Amino acid sequence: MKEYDEVKRTLVAMLEELNLRLDRITNNVRHADTPIEKDFEEQATQNANDEVMDYLGNSARTEIDLIKQAVARIDNGRYGICEVCDEPISKERLAALPYSNSCIKCASQAGPKR
């Protein structure tokens, strides 16, 4: 759909950036660049850091999935249509959250992640 070509380019750029970030996070958690410390206190610090990095990785994976779904909606002509009520999603909402799959009314009724 020509109407959303620019949005699709933006989403693909976001996807590429998130994939790079996820690779860095994964390498960090796997300690690809630095081995695990032998000192117990340092290990505890590394473990805490690993938990934070794991959370960030999971968040990135979730956002990647949402972006891929948005690109698929563009490709199949359903982008900008609320998946709950089938009404249009406002341009302002899509500008703020380009991978949104629901209008603000349905999102507020459903809770987070819409």
Secondary structure, DSSP 8 states (H G I E B T S, - for coil): -GGGHHHHHHHHHHHHHHHHHHHHHHHHHTTSSS---SSHHHHHHHHHHHHHHHHHHHHHHHHHHHHHHHHHHHHTT-TTB-TTT--B--HHHHHH-TT--S-HHHHHHH-S--
